[in-house]
Amino acid sequence: MLVLDRAHFDHMTGADRALQVEVLGLFRMQVEAWVAALGQGAGWRDAVHTMKGSARGIGLNRLAAACEAAEAAPDAQSAEVLARVRAALDEALAALEQFAAEAA
């Protein structure tokens, strides 16, 4: 499974590099709020769900899959489940940095 499905991202943005850079910037801005919510009681579920949808929209497949698994886990607040989401998020952010560097 690809970290960033570039063909999907191109399809969703019409391969418009300026739009892609803008979308990735907006995604990165939301990351801080999502990460903060992951450590809070009931807020983690909304954060994971929102992150899953955003990740799917731009082709961050592994992150979307990790979020989906967290939603389905019986104890989704466990450190192990949230660590998998965090690792997938870190991997996604690295892929986005690489994409942005190549687009520049």
CYANA upper distance limits for C-alpha pairs under 8 A (distance plus 0.5 A):
  1 MET  CA     61 ASN  CA      7.38
  1 MET  CA     62 ARG  CA      7.17
  2 LEU  CA     60 LEU  CA      8.05
  2 LEU  CA     61 ASN  CA      6.80
  2 LEU  CA     62 ARG  CA      7.30
  3 VAL  CA     59 GLY  CA      8.29
  3 VAL  CA     60 LEU  CA      5.99
  3 VAL  CA     61 ASN  CA      6.27
  3 VAL  CA     62 ARG  CA      5.93
  3 VAL  CA     63 LEU  CA      7.97
  3 VAL  CA     91 GLU  CA      7.74
  3 VAL  CA     92 ALA  CA      6.63
  3 VAL  CA     95 ALA  CA      7.32
  4 LEU  CA      9 PHE  CA      8.44
  4 LEU  CA     58 ILE  CA      8.30
  4 LEU  CA     59 GLY  CA      5.84
  4 LEU  CA     60 LEU  CA      5.14
  4 LEU  CA     61 ASN  CA      6.97
  4 LEU  CA     92 ALA  CA      7.57
  4 LEU  CA     95 ALA  CA      7.01
  4 LEU  CA     96 LEU  CA      8.15
  5 ASP  CA      9 PHE  CA      6.82
  5 ASP  CA     58 ILE  CA      8.27
  5 ASP  CA     59 GLY  CA      5.23
  5 ASP  CA     60 LEU  CA      6.92
  5 ASP  CA     61 ASN  CA      7.52
  6 ARG  CA     10 ASP  CA      6.41
  6 ARG  CA     59 GLY  CA      7.35
  7 ALA  CA     11 HIS  CA      6.61
  8 HIS  CA     12 MET  CA      6.65
  8 HIS  CA     58 ILE  CA      7.39
  8 HIS  CA     59 GLY  CA      6.13
  9 PHE  CA     13 THR  CA      6.66
  9 PHE  CA     15 ALA  CA      7.92
  9 PHE  CA     20 GLN  CA      8.34
  9 PHE  CA     57 GLY  CA      8.18
  9 PHE  CA     58 ILE  CA      5.49
  9 PHE  CA     59 GLY  CA      6.08
 10 ASP  CA     14 GLY  CA      5.99
 10 ASP  CA     15 ALA  CA      4.62
 10 ASP  CA     16 ASP  CA      7.86
 11 HIS  CA     15 ALA  CA      6.89
 12 MET  CA     57 GLY  CA      7.96
 12 MET  CA     58 ILE  CA      7.55
 13 THR  CA     19 LEU  CA      7.10
 13 THR  CA     20 GLN  CA      6.92
 15 ALA  CA     20 GLN  CA      7.98
 16 ASP  CA     20 GLN  CA      6.68
 17 ARG  CA     21 VAL  CA      6.65
 17 ARG  CA    103 ALA  CA      7.18
 18 ALA  CA     22 GLU  CA      6.79
 19 LEU  CA     23 VAL  CA      6.59
 20 GLN  CA     24 LEU  CA      6.59
 21 VAL  CA     25 GLY  CA      6.63
 21 VAL  CA    100 ALA  CA      7.07
 21 VAL  CA    103 ALA  CA      8.45
 22 GLU  CA     26 LEU  CA      6.80
 23 VAL  CA     27 PHE  CA      6.70
 24 LEU  CA     28 ARG  CA      6.65
 24 LEU  CA     96 LEU  CA      7.55
 25 GLY  CA     29 MET  CA      6.73
 26 LEU  CA     30 GLN  CA      6.95
 27 PHE  CA     31 VAL  CA      6.99
 27 PHE  CA     54 SER  CA      8.00
 28 ARG  CA     32 GLU  CA      8.09
 28 ARG  CA     93 LEU  CA      8.18
 29 MET  CA     33 ALA  CA      8.41
 30 GLN  CA     34 TRP  CA      6.86
 31 VAL  CA     35 VAL  CA      6.52
 32 GLU  CA     36 ALA  CA      6.66
 33 ALA  CA     37 ALA  CA      6.69
 33 ALA  CA     47 ALA  CA      8.49
 34 TRP  CA     38 LEU  CA      6.73
 34 TRP  CA     44 TRP  CA      8.38
 34 TRP  CA     47 ALA  CA      5.56
 34 TRP  CA     48 VAL  CA      7.86
 34 TRP  CA     51 MET  CA      7.64
 35 VAL  CA     39 GLY  CA      7.60
 35 VAL  CA     47 ALA  CA      8.32
 35 VAL  CA     86 ARG  CA      8.46
 36 ALA  CA     40 GLN  CA      7.57
 37 ALA  CA     43 GLY  CA      5.73
 37 ALA  CA     44 TRP  CA      5.64
 37 ALA  CA     47 ALA  CA      6.51
 38 LEU  CA     43 GLY  CA      7.21
 38 LEU  CA     44 TRP  CA      4.75
 38 LEU  CA     45 ARG  CA      8.26
 38 LEU  CA     47 ALA  CA      7.03
 38 LEU  CA     48 VAL  CA      7.95
 38 LEU  CA     82 LEU  CA      7.75
 39 GLY  CA     44 TRP  CA      7.16
 40 GLN  CA     44 TRP  CA      6.55
 41 GLY  CA     77 GLN  CA      8.44
 42 ALA  CA     46 ASP  CA      8.37
 43 GLY  CA     47 ALA  CA      6.84
 44 TRP  CA     48 VAL  CA      6.57
 44 TRP  CA     77 GLN  CA      7.94
 45 ARG  CA     49 HIS  CA      6.59
 45 ARG  CA     71 GLU  CA      7.31
 46 ASP  CA     50 THR  CA      6.48
 47 ALA  CA     51 MET  CA      6.44
 48 VAL  CA     52 LYS  CA      6.51
 48 VAL  CA     67 CYS  CA      5.92
 48 VAL  CA     68 GLU  CA      8.27
 48 VAL  CA     70 ALA  CA      7.91
 48 VAL  CA     71 GLU  CA      7.57
 49 HIS  CA     53 GLY  CA      6.96
 49 HIS  CA     67 CYS  CA      7.31
 49 HIS  CA     68 GLU  CA      8.02
 49 HIS  CA     71 GLU  CA      7.78
 50 THR  CA     54 SER  CA      6.73
 51 MET  CA     55 ALA  CA      6.40
 51 MET  CA     64 ALA  CA      7.76
 51 MET  CA     67 CYS  CA      7.63
 52 LYS  CA     56 ARG  CA      6.63
 52 LYS  CA     63 LEU  CA      7.43
 52 LYS  CA     64 ALA  CA      4.92
 52 LYS  CA     65 ALA  CA      8.00
 52 LYS  CA     67 CYS  CA      5.91
 52 LYS  CA     68 GLU  CA      7.16
 53 GLY  CA     57 GLY  CA      6.66
 53 GLY  CA     64 ALA  CA      7.63
 54 SER  CA     58 ILE  CA      7.14
 55 ALA  CA     59 GLY  CA      6.52
 55 ALA  CA     60 LEU  CA      5.21
 55 ALA  CA     61 ASN  CA      7.20
 55 ALA  CA     63 LEU  CA      6.83
 55 ALA  CA     64 ALA  CA      5.87
 56 ARG  CA     60 LEU  CA      6.26
 56 ARG  CA     61 ASN  CA      6.63
 56 ARG  CA     64 ALA  CA      6.28
 60 LEU  CA     64 ALA  CA      6.78
 60 LEU  CA     92 ALA  CA      6.95
 61 ASN  CA     65 ALA  CA      6.61
 62 ARG  CA     66 ALA  CA      6.66
 62 ARG  CA     88 ALA  CA      6.79
 62 ARG  CA     92 ALA  CA      8.27
 63 LEU  CA     67 CYS  CA      6.69
 63 LEU  CA     85 VAL  CA      7.32
 63 LEU  CA     88 ALA  CA      5.41
 63 LEU  CA     89 LEU  CA      6.33
 63 LEU  CA     92 ALA  CA      7.10
 64 ALA  CA     68 GLU  CA      6.62
 65 ALA  CA     69 ALA  CA      6.65
 66 ALA  CA     70 ALA  CA      6.70
 66 ALA  CA     84 ARG  CA      7.03
 66 ALA  CA     85 VAL  CA      5.82
 66 ALA  CA     88 ALA  CA      7.12
 67 CYS  CA     71 GLU  CA      6.76
 67 CYS  CA     85 VAL  CA      6.52
 68 GLU  CA     72 ALA  CA      6.90
 69 ALA  CA     73 ALA  CA      6.56
 70 ALA  CA     76 ALA  CA      5.79
 70 ALA  CA     81 VAL  CA      6.40
 70 ALA  CA     82 LEU  CA      7.69
 70 ALA  CA     85 VAL  CA      7.81
 71 GLU  CA     76 ALA  CA      6.93
 72 ALA  CA     76 ALA  CA      7.92
 73 ALA  CA     81 VAL  CA      8.11
 75 ASP  CA     81 VAL  CA      8.39
 76 ALA  CA     81 VAL  CA      6.32
 76 ALA  CA     82 LEU  CA      7.57
 77 GLN  CA     81 VAL  CA      7.36
 77 GLN  CA     82 LEU  CA      7.07
 78 SER  CA     82 LEU  CA      6.86
 79 ALA  CA     83 ALA  CA      6.36
 80 GLU  CA     84 ARG  CA      6.89
 81 VAL  CA     85 VAL  CA      7.09
 82 LEU  CA     86 ARG  CA      6.58
 83 ALA  CA     87 ALA  CA      6.53
 84 ARG  CA     88 ALA  CA      6.67
 85 VAL  CA     89 LEU  CA      6.58
 86 ARG  CA     90 ASP  CA      6.64
 87 ALA  CA     91 GLU  CA      6.67
 88 ALA  CA     92 ALA  CA      6.57
 89 LEU  CA     93 LEU  CA      6.62
 90 ASP  CA     94 ALA  CA      6.77
 91 GLU  CA     95 ALA  CA      6.83
 92 ALA  CA     96 LEU  CA      6.69
 93 LEU  CA     97 GLU  CA      6.69
 94 ALA  CA     98 GLN  CA      6.80
 95 ALA  CA     99 PHE  CA      6.65
 96 LEU  CA    100 ALA  CA      6.54
 97 GLU  CA    101 ALA  CA      6.64
 98 GLN  CA    102 GLU  CA      6.75
 99 PHE  CA    103 ALA  CA      6.60
100 ALA  CA    104 ALA  CA      6.72
